[in-house]
Amino acid sequence: MYFESRSHAGAELANKLLDIYRYENCAVVALSDGAVLVGEQIAWRLHCVLMLLLSEGVEVPGESVDFGAVSQNGRLTVNSQFSEGQAQHYINEFYGYLEEEKRRAYQRINRLLGDSGVVDRDMLRDRTVILVSDGFSDDLSSLDVALDFLKSIRMEKLVVAAPVASVAAIDRLHIAADEMYILDTKDNFMGVDHYYEDNNLPSREDTITKINQIILNWRLF
């Protein structure tokens, strides 16, 4: 399945969620700027808040793979695809490097935390949280850091929504989420952009603007 744009895919997801969650106490949490375009459509129709969960990946030096990701609470979540032995090997081998990259990632996040629109933990408490991505690939670092960030928050329910996801992501989500709404599952995931005709993404400033305007846009629906 291919989509005209992330907004178009978000509208399709919103149609599936509308009858179930229209009058529930929900919050939409997007995992990236692209996910905000998807989540905007859901939050608009469900009349709920939209937030962005900031995270920064930390790569293993010399390898094109994330060791993990740092969330806005400063915690490094190790890539769940690594075994305990693999993770410990990288820590032993690159401890100084990983600690420095973790510090730098947290600094980059902190420069954005003054902007409104990022996740407010208090606003998620006792709500149905709808975690939104524009596509879950085999690299589950962004999902891992989101689940780690949310696990300490008392939620009514965790719902995950995405236009497309890999089989590996679906397997992980079956364990972590209460409900899933995935429009298409791919055995051979080709990269998120591959499934959209329009891959223009907003700037971070435009993303924050979209988040701040979502409540005003309720009046249009």
Phi, psi and omega in degrees: 000135178238155186234147177299317183199172176293325177295319178297316178295321178298323178295321178295318177295319180300321179299326180285331183270340191302307184295331184276320191242008185302323184248018177268162178274092189245161170218135179261127178243117181265145185264355181195172176299321177296323178292333176298323178296324176287311184293332179302318181294322179291312181297322180300313184283330181271357181055054180226169182287156177235130181228161178243125176269109182282136174209158180225129179284150175239114185274151169287128182299132178082359180229142181272060180213141177281130171290328180176200180212150179255131178262181185288354173267003176084003182273135175267120177258122183285140178308123184291348179284343177278140170287167178301322179294318178297314181299316180294325177299314180295321179297316180295321185283323189233031187306308182299316180297313183296321178295320179292319178293324176298315179298316181294320179298317180294325176296317179297319179295317182298330178294339181259346186292342176288341178285144174286163177105339177283171190294128172254111185301322181296328181284348178267342187298131177066019176253163165280115182265124178256105182272122190241135172231157173272000176165126178262115180267186175292337175280107189261018185298319180292324177291317180301314183292325178294315181294323178294319180296320186277343190296335181271359181262130178284110183245154173290318184195149174249116178247135179245134182225136177201148177293325186211148180207153176279165178297320179299320179293319179299318179300318179293320183290329177302327181279322191269328189258152173283323178216152177231142172229097181240124184285329182208139178246135184244130173289323181238087185288127188262005186105142188303313185300334183301334187264007179234134175290321180255114180248023175286125181248147179289158171292165178300323179297317179293325177298313179297322178298316179301317180296316182291334183270354189300322181294322177297326183288344177304326185294345181272358185235000000 
